[in-house]
């Protein structure tokens, strides 16, 4: 039995990054070696030196959609905010509504741009299913906003349209960025390929599951929401071949980790929905190294990195990062665990 209070820590509010670093690869990189335990402080661009020819780097190519959109109730004119959490079809979507108490089936919300969205169904978790005039992705792209997390205390800007997106983002579907990938720039990826590193991709559309707060005292009682993932055949093949020749698998982010560990080298599915919850005691079948950001206390991502490195080592790394004024969370600095 694991108590969530064990994974708490005090973080000065001023260390929560409100903007991205001026240049992606200029973020700081804390390198945590597990055995023997060591901590090193570098720049993210130095990550190339930790790879060897034949290693496989797996990235998440899901693209963040402009999932936050505003509107007014057709009946009263009252302001409404929608956070689209899932696109169900070309013209239907699932969303959280704020304020949502009065958003009953049949009600019409007039979104920015004059687009009408009708509440079709209210789900048990409080979210709604909407039907919309036109294509959901087109409407969001034109009138939506970058869904910055609540700890970023400002409105989104044009800068976020570029920087809250990885340079390799390709498949629309995420409502939050797979943030470990935000540090990569094309020159770094090209340098890795020149070194003989094999770069492959998965898709995991980041939804509420990744960031759903843990509200129970006992970790094992928490349940993850399901998120859609795909591991292409060429990625599966590259990983299995790397395992045969004893090369390492580097996972970029908790989303990649959960995708690969759901697949379990072919023992599990390579496509579908995953609600895999990784916490200390979990046995990793695929990953040998993990690239990640600095995470919220009492969160599922910090439990995952603690499962990979051990909480005591993570705690020491976080204490040092706080002391040295690293930047935390989505737009913050990076960590490499090897």
C-alpha positions as YAML, in Angstrom:
chain: A
units: angstrom
residues:
- id: 1
  name: UNK
  ca: [0.00, 0.00, 0.00]
- id: 2
  name: UNK
  ca: [1.52, 3.31, -1.17]
- id: 3
  name: UNK
  ca: [0.39, 6.63, 0.28]
- id: 4
  name: UNK
  ca: [0.23, 9.57, -2.12]
- id: 5
  name: UNK
  ca: [1.43, 11.95, 0.62]
- id: 6
  name: UNK
  ca: [4.88, 10.35, 0.27]
- id: 7
  name: UNK
  ca: [5.20, 11.98, -3.16]
- id: 8
  name: UNK
  ca: [4.68, 15.54, -2.01]
- id: 9
  name: UNK
  ca: [7.25, 18.33, -2.03]
- id: 10
  name: UNK
  ca: [7.35, 22.10, -1.63]
- id: 11
  name: UNK
  ca: [7.95, 24.02, -4.84]
- id: 12
  name: UNK
  ca: [8.48, 27.79, -4.89]
- id: 13
  name: UNK
  ca: [5.80, 29.27, -7.16]
- id: 14
  name: UNK
  ca: [8.36, 31.37, -9.02]
- id: 15
  name: UNK
  ca: [9.97, 28.17, -10.39]
- id: 16
  name: UNK
  ca: [6.82, 27.27, -12.35]
- id: 17
  name: UNK
  ca: [7.76, 28.31, -15.89]
- id: 18
  name: UNK
  ca: [5.27, 30.78, -17.37]
- id: 19
  name: UNK
  ca: [6.99, 31.03, -20.74]
- id: 20
  name: UNK
  ca: [9.22, 28.71, -22.76]
- id: 21
  name: UNK
  ca: [12.98, 29.16, -22.81]
- id: 22
  name: UNK
  ca: [14.18, 31.53, -25.58]
- id: 23
  name: UNK
  ca: [15.48, 28.51, -27.50]
- id: 24
  name: UNK
  ca: [14.18, 24.94, -27.10]
- id: 25
  name: UNK
  ca: [17.55, 23.22, -26.78]
- id: 26
  name: UNK
  ca: [18.88, 25.84, -24.34]
- id: 27
  name: UNK
  ca: [16.68, 24.41, -21.58]
- id: 28
  name: UNK
  ca: [18.69, 22.93, -18.75]
- id: 29
  name: UNK
  ca: [19.13, 19.16, -18.53]
- id: 30
  name: UNK
  ca: [19.52, 17.30, -15.25]
- id: 31
  name: UNK
  ca: [21.02, 13.87, -15.90]
- id: 32
  name: UNK
  ca: [20.19, 11.26, -13.26]
- id: 33
  name: UNK
  ca: [22.28, 8.10, -13.41]
- id: 34
  name: UNK
  ca: [20.60, 5.33, -11.48]
- id: 35
  name: UNK
  ca: [23.55, 2.98, -10.93]
- id: 36
  name: UNK
  ca: [25.85, 4.26, -9.62]
- id: 37
  name: UNK
  ca: [23.68, 7.16, -8.49]
- id: 38
  name: UNK
  ca: [24.96, 10.43, -9.93]
- id: 39
  name: UNK
  ca: [23.50, 13.79, -10.89]
- id: 40
  name: UNK
  ca: [24.92, 16.01, -13.64]
- id: 41
  name: UNK
  ca: [23.81, 19.45, -14.86]
- id: 42
  name: UNK
  ca: [24.00, 20.29, -18.56]
- id: 43
  name: UNK
  ca: [22.07, 21.94, -21.40]
- id: 44
  name: UNK
  ca: [19.50, 19.95, -23.34]
- id: 45
  name: UNK
  ca: [21.64, 20.15, -26.48]
- id: 46
  name: UNK
  ca: [24.19, 17.94, -24.65]
- id: 47
  name: UNK
  ca: [21.74, 15.03, -24.65]
- id: 48
  name: UNK
  ca: [23.28, 13.72, -27.89]
- id: 49
  name: UNK
  ca: [26.41, 12.55, -26.05]
- id: 50
  name: UNK
  ca: [24.42, 10.07, -23.94]
- id: 51
  name: UNK
  ca: [23.27, 8.04, -26.96]
- id: 52
  name: UNK
  ca: [25.20, 5.26, -28.66]
- id: 53
  name: UNK
  ca: [24.90, 4.03, -32.27]
- id: 54
  name: UNK
  ca: [22.00, 1.59, -32.54]
- id: 55
  name: UNK
  ca: [20.00, 3.08, -29.67]
- id: 56
  name: UNK
  ca: [16.34, 3.80, -30.42]
- id: 57
  name: UNK
  ca: [14.70, 7.11, -29.47]
- id: 58
  name: UNK
  ca: [10.89, 6.97, -29.41]
- id: 59
  name: UNK
  ca: [8.92, 10.23, -29.70]
- id: 60
  name: UNK
  ca: [5.20, 11.03, -29.55]
- id: 61
  name: UNK
  ca: [4.05, 12.72, -32.77]
- id: 62
  name: UNK
  ca: [0.59, 13.67, -31.48]
- id: 63
  name: UNK
  ca: [-0.28, 17.29, -32.20]
- id: 64
  name: UNK
  ca: [-1.94, 19.65, -29.73]
- id: 65
  name: UNK
  ca: [-5.28, 20.99, -30.93]
- id: 66
  name: UNK
  ca: [-6.62, 24.43, -29.97]
- id: 67
  name: UNK
  ca: [-8.92, 22.72, -27.52]
- id: 68
  name: UNK
  ca: [-10.10, 25.73, -25.49]
- id: 69
  name: UNK
  ca: [-12.92, 27.71, -27.08]
- id: 70
  name: UNK
  ca: [-15.29, 30.35, -25.76]
- id: 71
  name: UNK
  ca: [-18.91, 31.16, -26.47]
- id: 72
  name: UNK
  ca: [-22.27, 32.25, -25.07]
- id: 73
  name: UNK
  ca: [-25.48, 30.45, -24.18]
- id: 74
  name: UNK
  ca: [-28.02, 31.07, -26.93]
- id: 75
  name: UNK
  ca: [-30.80, 31.29, -24.33]
- id: 76
  name: UNK
  ca: [-29.27, 33.81, -21.91]
- id: 77
  name: UNK
  ca: [-26.10, 35.23, -23.47]
- id: 78
  name: UNK
  ca: [-24.07, 33.99, -20.50]
- id: 79
  name: UNK
  ca: [-20.37, 33.42, -21.15]
- id: 80
  name: UNK
  ca: [-19.18, 29.80, -21.46]
- id: 81
  name: UNK
  ca: [-15.76, 28.16, -21.76]
- id: 82
  name: UNK
  ca: [-15.36, 24.74, -23.37]
- id: 83
  name: UNK
  ca: [-12.33, 22.46, -23.14]
- id: 84
  name: UNK
  ca: [-12.58, 19.86, -25.87]
- id: 85
  name: UNK
  ca: [-11.26, 16.59, -24.43]
- id: 86
  name: UNK
  ca: [-12.03, 14.23, -27.30]
- id: 87
  name: UNK
  ca: [-13.09, 14.52, -30.94]
- id: 88
  name: UNK
  ca: [-15.72, 11.81, -31.45]
- id: 89
  name: UNK
  ca: [-16.38, 12.33, -35.16]
- id: 90
  name: UNK
  ca: [-16.02, 15.00, -37.82]
- id: 91
  name: UNK
  ca: [-18.75, 17.11, -36.20]
- id: 92
  name: UNK
  ca: [-19.13, 15.81, -32.64]
- id: 93
  name: UNK
  ca: [-16.88, 16.24, -29.63]
- id: 94
  name: UNK
  ca: [-16.66, 15.70, -25.90]
- id: 95
  name: UNK
  ca: [-15.94, 18.72, -23.70]
- id: 96
  name: UNK
  ca: [-15.82, 20.08, -20.19]
- id: 97
  name: UNK
  ca: [-18.04, 23.13, -19.79]
- id: 98
  name: UNK
  ca: [-17.45, 26.04, -17.40]
- id: 99
  name: UNK
  ca: [-19.82, 26.98, -15.89]
- id: 100
  name: UNK
  ca: [-21.53, 23.71, -16.74]
- id: 101
  name: UNK
  ca: [-24.39, 23.25, -14.31]
- id: 102
  name: UNK
  ca: [-27.01, 24.56, -16.73]
- id: 103
  name: UNK
  ca: [-25.63, 23.01, -19.93]
- id: 104
  name: UNK
  ca: [-28.43, 20.48, -20.40]
- id: 105
  name: UNK
  ca: [-29.16, 18.31, -23.46]
- id: 106
  name: UNK
  ca: [-30.76, 20.41, -26.17]
- id: 107
  name: UNK
  ca: [-29.10, 23.68, -25.16]
- id: 108
  name: UNK
  ca: [-27.23, 25.60, -27.85]
- id: 109
  name: UNK
  ca: [-23.89, 27.33, -27.26]
- id: 110
  name: UNK
  ca: [-22.91, 29.98, -29.79]
- id: 111
  name: UNK
  ca: [-19.15, 29.68, -30.05]
- id: 112
  name: UNK
  ca: [-16.72, 32.40, -31.11]
- id: 113
  name: UNK
  ca: [-17.17, 32.96, -34.82]
- id: 114
  name: UNK
  ca: [-20.92, 32.37, -34.55]
- id: 115
  name: UNK
  ca: [-20.66, 28.59, -34.81]
- id: 116
  name: UNK
  ca: [-23.49, 26.76, -33.02]
- id: 117
  name: UNK
  ca: [-22.80, 23.75, -30.79]
- id: 118
  name: UNK
  ca: [-25.69, 21.78, -29.30]
- id: 119
  name: UNK
  ca: [-25.47, 19.70, -26.13]
- id: 120
  name: UNK
  ca: [-26.42, 16.14, -27.12]
- id: 121
  name: UNK
  ca: [-25.68, 14.27, -23.89]
- id: 122
  name: UNK
  ca: [-24.43, 14.80, -20.36]
- id: 123
  name: UNK
  ca: [-22.00, 12.10, -19.20]
- id: 124
  name: UNK
  ca: [-21.47, 10.74, -15.69]
- id: 125
  name: UNK
  ca: [-18.15, 12.57, -15.28]
- id: 126
  name: UNK
  ca: [-19.88, 15.90, -15.91]
- id: 127
  name: UNK
  ca: [-18.60, 16.39, -19.46]
- id: 128
  name: UNK
  ca: [-20.93, 16.86, -22.43]
- id: 129
  name: UNK
  ca: [-21.18, 15.53, -25.95]
- id: 130
  name: UNK
  ca: [-21.72, 18.31, -28.50]
- id: 131
  name: UNK
  ca: [-22.81, 18.36, -32.11]
- id: 132
  name: UNK
  ca: [-21.41, 21.23, -34.12]
- id: 133
  name: UNK
  ca: [-21.99, 23.00, -37.42]
- id: 134
  name: UNK
  ca: [-19.01, 22.19, -39.63]
- id: 135
  name: UNK
  ca: [-15.86, 20.21, -38.86]
- id: 136
  name: UNK
  ca: [-14.65, 20.25, -35.26]
- id: 137
  name: UNK
  ca: [-10.94, 20.53, -36.12]
- id: 138
  name: UNK
  ca: [-11.54, 23.36, -38.57]
- id: 139
  name: UNK
  ca: [-13.61, 25.33, -36.03]
- id: 140
  name: UNK
  ca: [-11.01, 24.82, -33.28]
- id: 141
  name: UNK
  ca: [-8.13, 25.79, -35.54]
- id: 142
  name: UNK
  ca: [-9.91, 29.00, -36.54]
- id: 143
  name: UNK
  ca: [-11.51, 30.09, -33.27]
- id: 144
  name: UNK
  ca: [-9.91, 27.98, -30.52]
- id: 145
  name: UNK
  ca: [-7.09, 28.75, -28.11]
- id: 146
  name: UNK
  ca: [-3.97, 26.83, -27.09]
- id: 147
  name: UNK
  ca: [-5.03, 24.85, -23.98]
- id: 148
  name: UNK
  ca: [-2.30, 26.02, -21.61]
- id: 149
  name: UNK
  ca: [-2.39, 24.22, -18.23]
- id: 150
  name: UNK
  ca: [-3.92, 26.08, -15.26]
- id: 151
  name: UNK
  ca: [-0.57, 26.69, -13.54]
- id: 152
  name: UNK
  ca: [0.44, 28.96, -16.44]
- id: 153
  name: UNK
  ca: [-1.22, 32.14, -15.22]
- id: 154
  name: UNK
  ca: [-1.71, 34.02, -18.46]
- id: 155
  name: UNK
  ca: [-3.66, 33.92, -21.70]
- id: 156
  name: UNK
  ca: [-2.26, 32.08, -24.71]
- id: 157
  name: UNK
  ca: [-0.38, 34.02, -27.39]
- id: 158
  name: UNK
  ca: [0.99, 33.40, -30.89]
- id: 159
  name: UNK
  ca: [4.20, 32.24, -29.22]
- id: 160
  name: UNK
  ca: [2.32, 29.31, -27.67]
- id: 161
  name: UNK
  ca: [0.98, 28.21, -31.05]
- id: 162
  name: UNK
  ca: [4.58, 27.44, -31.99]
- id: 163
  name: UNK
  ca: [6.22, 26.54, -28.69]
- id: 164
  name: UNK
  ca: [3.45, 24.47, -27.02]
- id: 165
  name: UNK
  ca: [3.96, 22.03, -29.88]
- id: 166
  name: UNK
  ca: [6.84, 19.69, -30.66]
- id: 167
  name: UNK
  ca: [8.75, 20.21, -33.91]
- id: 168
  name: UNK
  ca: [7.72, 16.70, -34.97]
- id: 169
  name: UNK
  ca: [3.99, 17.02, -34.12]
- id: 170
  name: UNK
  ca: [1.94, 15.56, -36.95]
- id: 171
  name: UNK
  ca: [-1.35, 13.90, -35.91]
- id: 172
  name: UNK
  ca: [-3.95, 16.23, -34.27]
- id: 173
  name: UNK
  ca: [-5.60, 14.96, -31.10]
- id: 174
  name: UNK
  ca: [-3.87, 16.05, -27.88]
- id: 175
  name: UNK
  ca: [-5.29, 18.59, -25.44]
- id: 176
  name: UNK
  ca: [-1.89, 19.08, -23.80]
- id: 177
  name: UNK
  ca: [1.63, 18.88, -25.15]
- id: 178
  name: UNK
  ca: [3.81, 15.80, -24.62]
- id: 179
  name: UNK
  ca: [6.14, 18.21, -22.89]
- id: 180
  name: UNK
  ca: [9.38, 16.21, -22.77]
- id: 181
  name: UNK
  ca: [9.49, 16.51, -26.56]
- id: 182
  name: UNK
  ca: [9.30, 20.31, -26.53]
- id: 183
  name: UNK
  ca: [13.07, 20.58, -26.02]
- id: 184
  name: UNK
  ca: [14.01, 18.87, -29.29]
- id: 185
  name: UNK
  ca: [15.01, 20.92, -32.32]
- id: 186
  name: UNK
  ca: [15.71, 19.58, -35.79]
- id: 187
  name: UNK
  ca: [19.53, 20.03, -35.49]
- id: 188
  name: UNK
  ca: [19.51, 17.77, -32.40]
- id: 189
  name: UNK
  ca: [17.45, 15.12, -34.17]
- id: 190
  name: UNK
  ca: [19.78, 15.34, -37.17]
- id: 191
  name: UNK
  ca: [22.84, 15.01, -34.91]
- id: 192
  name: UNK
  ca: [21.34, 11.90, -33.32]
- id: 193
  name: UNK
  ca: [20.71, 10.33, -36.71]
- id: 194
  name: UNK
  ca: [24.27, 11.09, -37.83]
- id: 195
  name: UNK
  ca: [25.46, 9.30, -34.69]
- id: 196
  name: UNK
  ca: [23.51, 6.19, -35.71]
- id: 197
  name: UNK
  ca: [20.53, 6.62, -33.39]
- id: 198
  name: UNK
  ca: [17.25, 5.25, -34.76]
- id: 199
  name: UNK
  ca: [14.36, 7.68, -34.27]
- id: 200
  name: UNK
  ca: [10.84, 6.27, -34.30]
- id: 201
  name: UNK
  ca: [7.39, 7.48, -33.31]
- id: 202
  name: UNK
  ca: [4.25, 6.52, -31.47]
- id: 203
  name: UNK
  ca: [0.98, 8.39, -31.10]
- id: 204
  name: UNK
  ca: [-0.68, 8.97, -27.75]
- id: 205
  name: UNK
  ca: [-3.30, 11.69, -27.75]
- id: 206
  name: UNK
  ca: [-2.84, 13.38, -24.39]
- id: 207
  name: UNK
  ca: [-6.17, 13.71, -22.64]
- id: 208
  name: UNK
  ca: [-7.39, 14.14, -19.11]
- id: 209
  name: UNK
  ca: [-5.87, 10.80, -18.07]
- id: 210
  name: UNK
  ca: [-2.30, 12.11, -18.04]
- id: 211
  name: UNK
  ca: [-3.15, 15.09, -15.84]
- id: 212
  name: UNK
  ca: [-6.10, 13.85, -13.81]
- id: 213
  name: UNK
  ca: [-5.31, 14.70, -10.18]
- id: 214
  name: UNK
  ca: [-4.99, 11.90, -7.67]
- id: 215
  name: UNK
  ca: [-7.76, 12.46, -5.14]
- id: 216
  name: UNK
  ca: [-7.35, 9.24, -3.13]
- id: 217
  name: UNK
  ca: [-4.97, 8.69, -0.22]
- id: 218
  name: UNK
  ca: [-3.82, 5.27, -1.43]
- id: 219
  name: UNK
  ca: [-2.06, 5.31, -4.81]
- id: 220
  name: UNK
  ca: [-3.36, 1.89, -5.88]
- id: 221
  name: UNK
  ca: [-6.96, 3.13, -5.69]
- id: 222
  name: UNK
  ca: [-6.47, 5.77, -8.39]
- id: 223
  name: UNK
  ca: [-7.87, 5.02, -11.86]
- id: 224
  name: UNK
  ca: [-6.49, 6.57, -15.05]
- id: 225
  name: UNK
  ca: [-8.79, 7.80, -17.80]
- id: 226
  name: UNK
  ca: [-8.27, 6.05, -21.13]
- id: 227
  name: UNK
  ca: [-6.22, 7.72, -23.86]
- id: 228
  name: UNK
  ca: [-5.86, 6.64, -27.49]
- id: 229
  name: UNK
  ca: [-2.47, 5.30, -28.64]
- id: 230
  name: UNK
  ca: [-0.84, 3.69, -31.67]
- id: 231
  name: UNK
  ca: [2.57, 2.06, -32.11]
- id: 232
  name: UNK
  ca: [3.33, 1.70, -35.84]
- id: 233
  name: UNK
  ca: [4.78, -1.51, -37.21]
- id: 234
  name: UNK
  ca: [8.13, 0.13, -38.06]
- id: 235
  name: UNK
  ca: [8.49, 1.32, -34.46]
- id: 236
  name: UNK
  ca: [7.68, -2.11, -33.05]
- id: 237
  name: UNK
  ca: [10.16, -3.72, -35.45]
- id: 238
  name: UNK
  ca: [12.95, -1.26, -34.57]
- id: 239
  name: UNK
  ca: [12.46, -1.83, -30.83]
- id: 240
  name: UNK
  ca: [12.45, -5.63, -31.09]
- id: 241
  name: UNK
  ca: [15.60, -5.57, -33.25]
- id: 242
  name: UNK
  ca: [17.30, -3.22, -30.77]
- id: 243
  name: UNK
  ca: [16.45, -5.55, -27.89]
- id: 244
  name: UNK
  ca: [18.00, -8.47, -29.79]
- id: 245
  name: UNK
  ca: [21.30, -6.64, -30.25]
- id: 246
  name: UNK
  ca: [21.24, -5.27, -26.65]
- id: 247
  name: UNK
  ca: [20.81, -1.64, -27.73]
- id: 248
  name: UNK
  ca: [18.85, 0.72, -25.51]
- id: 249
  name: UNK
  ca: [15.36, 2.17, -25.87]
- id: 250
  name: UNK
  ca: [15.04, 5.85, -24.93]
- id: 251
  name: UNK
  ca: [11.44, 6.92, -24.29]
- id: 252
  name: UNK
  ca: [10.67, 10.63, -24.60]
- id: 253
  name: UNK
  ca: [8.04, 11.41, -22.00]
- id: 254
  name: UNK
  ca: [5.48, 9.65, -19.87]
- id: 255
  name: UNK
  ca: [3.09, 9.29, -22.84]
- id: 256
  name: UNK
  ca: [5.64, 7.31, -24.85]
- id: 257
  name: UNK
  ca: [6.43, 5.26, -21.76]
- id: 258
  name: UNK
  ca: [2.81, 4.32, -21.15]
- id: 259
  name: UNK
  ca: [2.30, 3.45, -24.83]
- id: 260
  name: UNK
  ca: [5.35, 1.18, -24.99]
- id: 261
  name: UNK
  ca: [4.70, -0.47, -21.66]
- id: 262
  name: UNK
  ca: [1.08, -1.15, -22.65]
- id: 263
  name: UNK
  ca: [2.42, -2.94, -25.73]
- id: 264
  name: UNK
  ca: [5.00, -4.85, -23.61]
- id: 265
  name: UNK
  ca: [7.16, -5.99, -26.55]
- id: 266
  name: UNK
  ca: [4.19, -7.65, -28.23]
- id: 267
  name: UNK
  ca: [2.56, -9.16, -25.16]
- id: 268
  name: UNK
  ca: [-0.06, -6.40, -25.17]
- id: 269
  name: UNK
  ca: [-1.93, -4.33, -27.79]
- id: 270
  name: UNK
  ca: [-0.16, -1.94, -30.14]
- id: 271
  name: UNK
  ca: [-3.24, 0.19, -30.79]
- id: 272
  name: UNK
  ca: [-6.36, 1.19, -28.89]
- id: 273
  name: UNK
  ca: [-6.98, 2.89, -25.57]
- id: 274
  name: UNK
  ca: [-4.66, 2.65, -22.59]
- id: 275
  name: UNK
  ca: [-5.42, 3.37, -18.95]
- id: 276
  name: UNK
  ca: [-2.09, 1.98, -17.78]
- id: 277
  name: UNK
  ca: [-1.15, 3.48, -14.41]
- id: 278
  name: UNK
  ca: [2.57, 3.22, -13.65]
- id: 279
  name: UNK
  ca: [3.68, 3.70, -10.04]
- id: 280
  name: UNK
  ca: [6.52, 2.33, -7.87]
- id: 281
  name: UNK
  ca: [6.71, -1.43, -8.06]
- id: 282
  name: UNK
  ca: [5.95, -1.52, -11.79]
- id: 283
  name: UNK
  ca: [8.18, -3.78, -13.92]
- id: 284
  name: UNK
  ca: [9.39, -2.08, -17.11]
- id: 285
  name: UNK
  ca: [9.68, -4.38, -20.13]
- id: 286
  name: UNK
  ca: [10.61, -1.89, -22.87]
- id: 287
  name: UNK
  ca: [12.29, 1.27, -21.57]
- id: 288
  name: UNK
  ca: [16.01, 1.57, -20.75]
- id: 289
  name: UNK
  ca: [16.21, 5.38, -20.45]
- id: 290
  name: UNK
  ca: [13.65, 8.13, -19.97]
- id: 291
  name: UNK
  ca: [13.59, 11.78, -21.06]
- id: 292
  name: UNK
  ca: [11.11, 13.77, -19.02]
- id: 293
  name: UNK
  ca: [10.27, 17.16, -17.49]
- id: 294
  name: UNK
  ca: [9.87, 18.11, -13.84]
- id: 295
  name: UNK
  ca: [6.40, 17.16, -12.62]
- id: 296
  name: UNK
  ca: [3.76, 18.25, -10.14]
- id: 297
  name: UNK
  ca: [3.81, 16.76, -6.64]
- id: 298
  name: UNK
  ca: [1.23, 14.01, -6.00]
- id: 299
  name: UNK
  ca: [0.75, 13.48, -9.78]
- id: 300
  name: UNK
  ca: [0.68, 10.39, -11.98]
- id: 301
  name: UNK
  ca: [3.77, 11.54, -13.95]
- id: 302
  name: UNK
  ca: [5.88, 11.86, -10.80]
- id: 303
  name: UNK
  ca: [4.77, 8.37, -9.76]
- id: 304
  name: UNK
  ca: [5.87, 7.07, -13.17]
- id: 305
  name: UNK
  ca: [9.36, 8.59, -12.98]
- id: 306
  name: UNK
  ca: [9.64, 7.34, -9.38]
- id: 307
  name: UNK
  ca: [8.78, 3.84, -10.60]
- id: 308
  name: UNK
  ca: [11.57, 4.13, -13.17]
- id: 309
  name: UNK
  ca: [14.31, 5.66, -11.01]
- id: 310
  name: UNK
  ca: [13.17, 5.14, -7.42]
- id: 311
  name: UNK
  ca: [11.49, 7.86, -5.35]
- id: 312
  name: UNK
  ca: [14.51, 8.49, -3.14]
- id: 313
  name: UNK
  ca: [16.67, 9.26, -6.19]
- id: 314
  name: UNK
  ca: [13.95, 11.39, -7.78]
- id: 315
  name: UNK
  ca: [13.49, 13.27, -4.50]
- id: 316
  name: UNK
  ca: [17.22, 14.06, -4.30]
- id: 317
  name: UNK
  ca: [17.24, 15.19, -7.94]
- id: 318
  name: UNK
  ca: [14.22, 17.44, -7.36]
- id: 319
  name: UNK
  ca: [15.77, 18.91, -4.21]
- id: 320
  name: UNK
  ca: [18.90, 19.76, -6.19]
- id: 321
  name: UNK
  ca: [16.85, 21.15, -9.09]
- id: 322
  name: UNK
  ca: [14.93, 23.44, -6.73]
- id: 323
  name: UNK
  ca: [18.15, 24.56, -5.06]
- id: 324
  name: UNK
  ca: [19.68, 25.39, -8.46]
- id: 325
  name: UNK
  ca: [16.51, 27.16, -9.63]
- id: 326
  name: UNK
  ca: [15.52, 24.82, -12.44]
- id: 327
  name: UNK
  ca: [12.27, 25.72, -14.23]
- id: 328
  name: UNK
  ca: [9.37, 23.33, -13.58]
- id: 329
  name: UNK
  ca: [6.38, 21.81, -15.41]
- id: 330
  name: UNK
  ca: [5.30, 22.13, -19.07]
- id: 331
  name: UNK
  ca: [7.57, 24.98, -20.18]
- id: 332
  name: UNK
  ca: [10.28, 24.00, -17.73]
- id: 333
  name: UNK
  ca: [13.61, 22.21, -17.94]
- id: 334
  name: UNK
  ca: [14.32, 18.55, -18.71]
- id: 335
  name: UNK
  ca: [15.63, 15.46, -17.02]
- id: 336
  name: UNK
  ca: [17.34, 12.41, -18.52]
- id: 337
  name: UNK
  ca: [17.17, 9.21, -16.43]
- id: 338
  name: UNK
  ca: [19.63, 6.54, -17.53]
...
